[in-house]
Amino acid sequence: MKRGPSGAERVVTWSPSVTLVPTHACFNACGYCGFRQPLDPGDPLAGALPLDRAQAQLAARPGATEVLLLSGEVAPGSPQRRAWFQRLLELSRLALEAGRLPHTNAGPLARGEMAALARLNPSMGLMLDALGPAYDALHRHAPSKRLEVRLQQLEQAGRLGIPFTTGLLLGVGEAEVERLQALELLSLIQQQWGHLQEVILQPYRPPGGERVPLSSAECEALLPLIAAARRILPPEVHLQLPPNLWPLQRLPEALAAGIDDLGGIDCHDVINPSYPQPSPQQLEAHLAAAGWRLRPRLCVHDAWLPGLSHALRRAAEACRARLAAPVR
């Protein structure tokens, strides 16, 4: 195993994950989204995932310790909001009862909603996306994607002490300076609250049935951004890159630039279904040849475990013990 300049072993982490989609229905209409379905006013649960189907999906991924609850959004004040939120709580409890750890990403939440989910979720997340005129245009019909709303959510999570994941969506027309400004904002939030455990740098891929891999020019443009993110963000913040959206043969370059985490890896990507996930075995073999060791982790990183409630810390410790077993 090769080691870095300090002699430390070079490690990149990932989370064995299964994704549950409580609903694809969403009141936002982002200009780049292929995940959303329109809300049905006559459906009191906003097309919610049935609990028996969720149980079957969990059973199909016995090696997954993380249950990512990735949901479309119901507007605050909507008569459907209560039923939608109750389903998030039910799915979180279902994950814990199955010996897994839920990690919810369901858009902006009221303080009481976020606090209630935090009692069941050891970590949560919300993408910042980015800022600038290109995003303003794409979010014209997405009220919860306004920058001030996203920043308020990140600060609210900080006040509540929730280990949090956020990130940038890269490649929809934003300028380089706007990417750097977004990273500076995240750095300031982390310096104040200390709860950001990871920042995702996610290359945008157009929705549709055809896979369009990142070009060499796109990779070359993103590598300096990864290095800049590593300089700008405090060192305790992990930098994450989805491995199915980056050429596998160039992944060691991204790690050398500053990526140290590959996120939650399920059998498929519900946001980008045309981009198959590499298996942990594929990643392990490929990265070992470049001198990196792939190590599984929980959805909540080790440094944030001491701040969890006793019940969630006990659940996390049980899941961490399971990570020593082979992933199926």
C-alpha positions as CSV (number, residue, x, y, z in Angstrom):
1,M,0.0,0.0,0.0
2,K,1.4,3.4,-1.0
3,R,1.4,6.1,1.6
4,G,1.2,9.9,1.4
5,P,4.0,12.3,2.0
6,S,3.5,12.2,5.8
7,G,3.6,8.4,5.8
8,A,-0.2,8.1,6.5
9,E,-2.1,5.5,4.6
10,R,-4.2,6.9,1.7
11,V,-7.8,6.1,2.5
12,V,-11.0,7.0,0.7
13,T,-14.4,6.2,2.3
14,W,-17.8,5.2,1.1
15,S,-21.2,4.3,2.7
16,P,-23.0,1.1,1.8
17,S,-26.4,2.5,1.1
18,V,-30.0,1.8,0.0
19,T,-32.1,4.6,-1.4
20,L,-35.8,4.9,-0.5
21,V,-37.8,7.5,-2.4
22,P,-40.8,8.5,-0.2
23,T,-42.2,10.3,-3.2
24,H,-41.1,11.7,-6.6
25,A,-43.9,14.3,-6.4
26,C,-42.5,17.8,-5.8
27,F,-43.9,21.3,-5.8
28,N,-40.7,22.7,-7.2
29,A,-40.1,22.6,-10.9
30,C,-36.3,23.0,-11.4
31,G,-35.2,23.5,-14.9
32,Y,-32.7,20.6,-14.9
33,C,-34.6,17.9,-12.9
34,G,-35.4,14.5,-14.2
35,F,-36.5,13.1,-10.8
36,R,-39.6,15.2,-10.2
37,Q,-43.2,14.2,-10.8
38,P,-46.0,16.8,-10.5
39,L,-48.0,16.7,-7.2
40,D,-51.5,15.2,-7.4
41,P,-53.9,17.4,-5.3
42,G,-56.1,14.4,-4.7
43,D,-53.4,12.2,-3.2
44,P,-53.2,12.8,0.6
45,L,-49.8,11.1,0.8
46,A,-48.4,12.7,-2.3
47,G,-47.8,9.3,-3.9
48,A,-45.9,8.1,-0.9
49,L,-43.8,4.9,-0.9
50,P,-45.8,2.1,0.8
51,L,-44.2,0.7,4.0
52,D,-44.3,-2.9,2.8
53,R,-42.5,-1.9,-0.4
54,A,-39.9,-0.1,1.6
55,Q,-39.4,-3.2,3.7
56,A,-38.8,-5.2,0.6
57,Q,-36.2,-2.7,-0.7
58,L,-34.4,-2.9,2.6
59,A,-34.4,-6.7,2.6
60,A,-32.9,-6.7,-0.9
61,R,-29.9,-4.7,0.3
62,P,-28.9,-6.5,3.5
63,G,-25.3,-5.1,3.5
64,A,-26.5,-1.5,3.4
65,T,-26.1,0.4,6.7
66,E,-27.3,3.7,5.4
67,V,-30.9,4.3,4.3
68,L,-31.1,7.4,2.2
69,L,-34.6,8.9,2.3
70,L,-34.5,11.1,-0.9
71,S,-37.8,12.8,-1.4
72,G,-39.7,15.2,-3.5
73,E,-41.1,18.2,-1.6
74,V,-44.6,19.2,-0.5
75,A,-45.1,23.0,0.0
76,P,-45.2,24.4,3.5
77,G,-48.8,25.0,4.4
78,S,-50.1,22.4,1.9
79,P,-52.8,20.1,3.3
80,Q,-50.6,17.2,2.1
81,R,-47.6,18.3,4.2
82,R,-48.6,16.6,7.4
83,A,-49.1,13.2,5.7
84,W,-45.9,13.6,3.7
85,F,-43.9,14.4,6.8
86,Q,-45.4,11.5,8.8
87,R,-44.3,9.1,6.1
88,L,-40.7,10.5,6.5
89,L,-40.9,9.7,10.2
90,E,-42.4,6.2,9.5
91,L,-39.6,5.4,7.1
92,S,-37.0,6.6,9.5
93,R,-38.4,4.4,12.2
94,L,-38.6,1.5,9.8
95,A,-34.9,1.9,8.9
96,L,-33.9,1.9,12.6
97,E,-36.0,-1.1,13.4
98,A,-34.2,-2.9,10.6
99,G,-30.8,-2.1,12.1
100,R,-30.0,0.6,9.6
101,L,-29.3,4.4,9.9
102,P,-31.7,6.8,8.1
103,H,-30.3,9.8,6.4
104,T,-33.0,12.2,5.2
105,N,-32.8,14.7,2.3
106,A,-36.3,16.0,1.8
107,G,-35.8,19.7,1.1
108,P,-36.3,22.6,3.6
109,L,-38.0,21.8,6.8
110,A,-39.6,23.8,9.6
111,R,-37.5,23.9,12.8
112,G,-39.9,21.5,14.5
113,E,-39.9,19.1,11.6
114,M,-36.1,19.1,11.4
115,A,-35.8,18.5,15.1
116,A,-38.3,15.6,15.0
117,L,-36.3,13.9,12.2
118,A,-33.0,14.5,14.0
119,R,-34.2,12.3,16.8
120,L,-34.4,9.5,14.3
121,N,-31.7,10.4,11.8
122,P,-28.0,10.5,12.9
123,S,-27.3,12.7,9.9
124,M,-29.3,14.7,7.3
125,G,-28.6,16.6,4.2
126,L,-29.6,19.4,1.8
127,M,-27.8,20.5,-1.4
128,L,-26.9,24.2,-1.6
129,D,-26.7,23.6,-5.4
130,A,-24.9,26.9,-6.3
131,L,-25.6,30.6,-6.9
132,G,-25.6,33.1,-9.7
133,P,-27.9,34.0,-12.7
134,A,-27.8,30.5,-14.3
135,Y,-29.3,29.0,-11.1
136,D,-31.7,31.8,-10.6
137,A,-33.2,31.1,-14.0
138,L,-33.4,27.4,-13.5
139,H,-35.0,27.9,-10.1
140,R,-37.6,30.4,-11.2
141,H,-40.3,27.9,-10.5
142,A,-38.7,26.3,-7.4
143,P,-39.4,28.4,-4.4
144,S,-37.5,26.2,-1.9
145,K,-34.3,26.5,-4.0
146,R,-33.8,30.2,-3.3
147,L,-30.4,30.8,-1.9
148,E,-31.6,32.5,1.3
149,V,-33.9,29.5,2.0
150,R,-31.0,27.0,1.6
151,L,-28.6,29.0,3.7
152,Q,-31.3,29.3,6.5
153,Q,-31.7,25.5,6.5
154,L,-27.9,25.0,6.8
155,E,-27.8,27.4,9.7
156,Q,-30.8,25.8,11.3
157,A,-29.2,22.4,11.2
158,G,-26.1,24.0,12.8
159,R,-28.1,25.4,15.6
160,L,-29.7,22.0,16.2
161,G,-26.3,20.3,16.0
162,I,-27.2,17.9,13.2
163,P,-24.3,16.3,11.3
164,F,-25.1,17.6,7.8
165,T,-24.2,16.9,4.2
166,T,-24.5,19.6,1.6
167,G,-23.0,20.2,-1.8
168,L,-22.8,21.9,-5.2
169,L,-24.3,20.9,-8.5
170,L,-21.7,21.7,-11.1
171,G,-22.1,22.4,-14.8
172,V,-25.4,24.0,-15.5
173,G,-24.0,27.4,-16.6
174,E,-22.6,28.8,-13.3
175,A,-19.4,30.8,-13.5
176,E,-16.2,29.7,-11.8
177,V,-16.3,32.7,-9.4
178,E,-19.8,31.7,-8.4
179,R,-18.6,28.2,-7.5
180,L,-15.9,29.7,-5.3
181,Q,-18.3,32.1,-3.7
182,A,-20.6,29.1,-2.8
183,L,-17.7,27.3,-1.2
184,E,-16.7,30.4,0.8
185,L,-20.3,30.6,2.1
186,L,-20.1,27.0,3.2
187,S,-16.8,27.6,4.9
188,L,-18.2,30.5,6.9
189,I,-21.2,28.4,8.0
190,Q,-18.8,25.6,9.1
191,Q,-16.7,28.0,11.0
192,Q,-19.7,29.2,12.9
193,W,-21.6,26.0,13.5
194,G,-19.1,23.1,12.9
195,H,-21.8,20.6,11.7
196,L,-21.0,20.1,8.0
197,Q,-19.5,16.7,7.8
198,E,-19.2,16.5,4.0
199,V,-19.6,18.6,0.8
200,I,-20.6,16.9,-2.4
201,L,-19.1,18.2,-5.7
202,Q,-21.6,16.7,-8.1
203,P,-21.1,17.0,-11.9
204,Y,-24.4,17.7,-13.6
205,R,-25.5,15.1,-16.1
206,P,-28.6,15.8,-18.4
207,P,-31.6,13.7,-17.6
208,G,-32.8,11.2,-20.1
209,G,-32.1,7.6,-21.3
210,E,-28.7,8.2,-22.8
211,R,-25.5,8.2,-20.8
212,V,-23.2,11.1,-21.5
213,P,-19.9,10.6,-19.7
214,L,-17.8,13.6,-18.5
215,S,-15.5,14.7,-21.2
216,S,-11.8,15.1,-20.7
217,A,-12.2,18.9,-20.8
218,E,-14.9,18.8,-18.1
219,C,-12.7,16.7,-15.9
220,E,-9.8,19.1,-16.4
221,A,-12.0,22.0,-15.4
222,L,-13.3,20.3,-12.3
223,L,-9.9,19.1,-10.9
224,P,-8.8,22.7,-10.0
225,L,-12.2,23.3,-8.3
226,I,-11.7,20.2,-6.1
227,A,-8.3,21.5,-5.1
228,A,-9.8,24.9,-4.4
229,A,-12.6,23.4,-2.3
230,R,-10.0,21.5,-0.2
231,R,-8.2,24.8,0.4
232,I,-11.4,26.8,1.2
233,L,-13.3,24.4,3.4
234,P,-12.1,23.6,6.9
235,P,-10.1,20.3,7.0
236,E,-12.7,18.4,9.0
237,V,-15.2,18.7,6.1
238,H,-15.0,15.7,3.8
239,L,-15.1,16.2,0.1
240,Q,-17.3,13.8,-1.8
241,L,-17.6,12.9,-5.5
242,P,-20.2,10.4,-6.8
243,P,-18.0,7.8,-8.6
244,N,-20.7,6.9,-11.2
245,L,-20.5,10.5,-12.5
246,W,-16.7,10.6,-12.9
247,P,-14.6,8.5,-15.3
248,L,-13.3,5.5,-13.2
249,Q,-9.9,5.6,-14.8
250,R,-9.5,9.3,-13.7
251,L,-10.8,8.8,-10.2
252,P,-7.2,8.7,-8.7
253,E,-6.7,12.2,-10.1
254,A,-9.8,13.5,-8.2
255,L,-8.5,11.9,-5.0
256,A,-5.1,13.5,-5.4
257,A,-6.8,16.8,-5.8
258,G,-8.7,16.5,-2.5
259,I,-11.6,14.1,-2.7
260,D,-11.6,11.7,0.2
261,D,-15.1,10.2,0.1
262,L,-17.3,8.6,-2.5
263,G,-20.7,8.9,-0.7
264,G,-23.5,6.5,-0.4
265,I,-23.3,3.8,-3.0
266,D,-26.5,1.8,-3.8
267,C,-27.0,-0.6,-6.7
268,H,-28.4,2.3,-8.8
269,D,-28.6,6.1,-8.8
270,V,-32.3,7.3,-8.6
271,I,-31.3,10.8,-9.7
272,N,-29.1,9.7,-12.6
273,P,-30.4,6.2,-13.5
274,S,-28.5,6.1,-16.8
275,Y,-25.2,6.2,-14.9
276,P,-24.6,2.8,-13.3
277,Q,-22.8,2.6,-10.0
278,P,-19.4,0.8,-9.9
279,S,-19.4,-2.0,-7.4
280,P,-17.3,-1.7,-4.3
281,Q,-15.2,-4.6,-5.6
282,Q,-14.5,-2.6,-8.9
283,L,-13.7,0.5,-6.9
284,E,-11.5,-1.4,-4.5
285,A,-9.4,-3.1,-7.2
286,H,-9.1,0.1,-9.3
287,L,-8.1,2.3,-6.4
288,A,-5.7,-0.2,-4.9
289,A,-3.7,-0.2,-8.1
290,A,-3.3,3.6,-7.6
291,G,-2.3,3.2,-3.9
292,W,-5.6,4.0,-2.2
293,R,-7.5,1.8,0.3
294,L,-11.3,1.9,0.1
295,R,-13.0,1.8,3.6
296,P,-16.7,1.6,4.3
297,R,-18.2,4.1,6.8
298,L,-21.5,5.0,8.3
299,C,-23.8,7.8,7.0
300,V,-22.6,9.8,10.0
301,H,-18.8,10.2,10.0
302,D,-16.8,9.1,13.1
303,A,-16.0,12.6,14.3
304,W,-19.6,13.4,14.8
305,L,-20.6,10.2,16.7
306,P,-20.0,11.6,20.2
307,G,-22.6,14.3,19.7
308,L,-25.4,11.9,18.9
309,S,-28.1,11.0,21.4
310,H,-27.5,7.8,23.4
311,A,-30.1,5.8,21.3
312,L,-28.7,6.9,17.9
313,R,-25.1,6.4,19.1
314,R,-25.9,2.9,20.1
315,A,-27.6,2.2,16.7
316,A,-24.5,3.7,15.0
317,E,-22.1,1.6,17.0
318,A,-24.1,-1.6,16.1
319,C,-24.0,-0.6,12.4
320,R,-20.3,0.2,12.6
321,A,-19.6,-3.3,13.9
322,R,-21.5,-4.7,10.9
323,L,-19.2,-3.0,8.5
324,A,-16.5,-5.5,9.2
325,A,-18.6,-8.1,7.5
326,P,-18.4,-8.6,3.7
327,V,-20.8,-6.3,1.8
328,R,-23.3,-8.3,-0.3
